[in-house]
Amino acid sequence: MQSKRAGIRIINDVVLSDDWYSLKKYTFDIQRRNGAWQRQTREVYDRGNGATILLYNRDRKTIILTRQFRFPVFMNGHDGYLIETAAGLLDNMAPEKRIKAEVEEETGFKVSSVLKVFEAYMSPGSVTEKLYFYIAEYGAGDKQSAGGGLEEEGEDIEVLELPLDAALAAVESGLIVDGKTIMLLYHVALKAIL
């Protein structure tokens, strides 16, 4: 399936916020499939790209997840404490190098080998972020610290070890509602990795 790239002409951009990350309002012209040009405006939030990882133990059929408070989710009616895969922004690092550091900070597990499984844009209608998705096998000997994230970054992360079946049931029940986590859990289940 080939992608037909549309013509785009950016007319202007206005910075709406440049506090934590950048939020801009763009005015642009896009060429429609029939050849006509249409003017549109969109707000675009640029927070950089990120990476996420699901740790699994093949023998025990378990996975490692985290639980932490997410304020935007709280503002949308959730209690704010999401169960997630370890993840973080790249901060100008290569995705594989960054995810190895992030998983150790958040979970306390040090993994030497990770497998990239795919890349995805998680909210392409308004956010530029692309996520790099990884999986890695862990064992008891890989636990180097308690994890929990970095206090100076406001992190207070609980590390969870669950059977894969329990995590999949938590998706079905609505306990796990984080998109990246659901994608990686279903990937591991679909590929029969555990």
Disulfide bonds with the S-S distance in Angstrom:
none
